[in-house]
Each structure stands twice: as C-alpha cells, then as structure tokens.
Amino acid sequence: SSGNEKLLSSGVCTPHRKQSWKRLTIGTTVSAALLFLLLASSIIFVKTKKRNPP
C-alpha cells in the first residue's frame, strides 16, 4: 500500500499528470453539481406539486 502511495505522489509531481488530475477534478465537480441541481429541482417540483393540488 505504501508503494502505491509513492507511485501516486511521484505521478502528481509531474505537470502533465497534474493537469489531467485537475481536469478530472473539475469534471467530477461539474457533474456532481449538475446532479445536485437535477435532484434539487425534482425535489422542489414534487414539493410544489404536493402543496398546490390541481
């Protein structure tokens, strides 16, 4: 396990890997934010539908 950590830290030090890591982090953050927005909007939609019956 410590060998894997060494490999990871040495990989992060290289600028190219850092850039791809940053891109991956941004991508994950964006997708997580979109998922959260979708979830929040669906919850709000259900709540308003329940509150105001047609």
C-alpha positions as CSV (number, residue, x, y, z in Angstrom):
1,S,0.0,0.0,0.0
2,S,2.9,2.4,0.8
3,G,4.3,1.6,-2.7
4,N,1.1,2.7,-4.3
5,E,1.2,6.0,-2.4
6,K,4.8,6.6,-3.6
7,L,3.7,6.0,-7.2
8,L,0.8,8.3,-6.8
9,S,2.8,11.1,-5.2
10,S,5.5,10.9,-7.9
11,G,2.8,10.9,-10.6
12,V,1.2,14.0,-9.1
13,C,4.5,15.9,-9.1
14,T,4.7,15.8,-13.0
15,P,3.0,18.8,-14.6
16,H,1.2,16.7,-17.2
17,R,-0.4,14.4,-14.7
18,K,-1.3,17.4,-12.5
19,Q,-3.2,19.0,-15.5
20,S,-5.1,15.8,-16.2
21,W,-5.8,15.4,-12.5
22,K,-7.1,19.0,-12.4
23,R,-9.3,18.3,-15.4
24,L,-10.7,15.2,-13.8
25,T,-11.4,17.1,-10.6
26,I,-13.2,19.8,-12.5
27,G,-15.2,17.3,-14.5
28,T,-16.2,15.5,-11.3
29,T,-17.2,18.7,-9.6
30,V,-19.3,19.8,-12.6
31,S,-21.1,16.5,-12.9
32,A,-21.7,16.4,-9.2
33,A,-23.1,20.0,-9.3
34,L,-25.4,19.1,-12.3
35,L,-26.6,16.0,-10.5
36,F,-27.3,18.1,-7.3
37,L,-29.2,20.7,-9.3
38,L,-31.3,18.0,-11.0
39,L,-32.1,16.4,-7.7
40,A,-32.9,19.7,-6.0
41,S,-35.2,20.8,-8.9
42,S,-37.0,17.5,-8.8
43,I,-37.5,17.7,-5.1
44,I,-38.8,21.3,-5.4
45,F,-41.1,20.2,-8.2
46,V,-42.6,17.4,-6.1
47,K,-43.0,19.7,-3.1
48,T,-44.8,22.4,-5.1
49,K,-47.0,19.8,-6.8
50,K,-48.0,18.4,-3.4
51,R,-48.6,21.8,-2.0
52,N,-50.7,23.1,-4.9
53,P,-53.1,20.3,-6.0
54,P,-54.5,20.7,-9.5
